[in-house]
Amino acid sequence: MPRKQPVPVLIQHALLRLGERVKVARKARQMTQAELAQLACVGISTVASIEGGFDGIAFGNVLKVLDAMGLLAQADELFSLQSDPEIAAYARSALAGAKD
């Protein structure tokens, strides 16, 4: 069985920041982890793992938790096409090719 690769430090920090934001958002809504888990249809351990910044949480479960707090629209900002310079360059290139 292959050994699990360590999570890069930058990824660990991003997960911790995300977890902290989820925790603050939950507390701002005066919800317990159990209440959020029930509303999101995930286990309490999933909410605790997200808030703790652990890797290995299914992205779908993160989206369920965001949705339960009314924050699902913010997930679209993760991959905002407008803020990706590579997409802008691709679009310019595609448009230039379409003119030919």
HELIX and SHEET records of a PDB file:
HELIX    1   1 VAL A    9  ALA A   28  1                                  20    
HELIX    2   2 GLN A   33  ALA A   40  1                                   8    
HELIX    3   3 ILE A   44  GLY A   52  1                                   9    
HELIX    4   4 PHE A   59  ALA A   68  1                                  10    
HELIX    5   5 LEU A   72  PHE A   79  5                                   8    
HELIX    6   6 LEU A   81  SER A   83  5                                   3    
HELIX    7   7 PRO A   85  LYS A   99  1                                  15    
END                                                                             
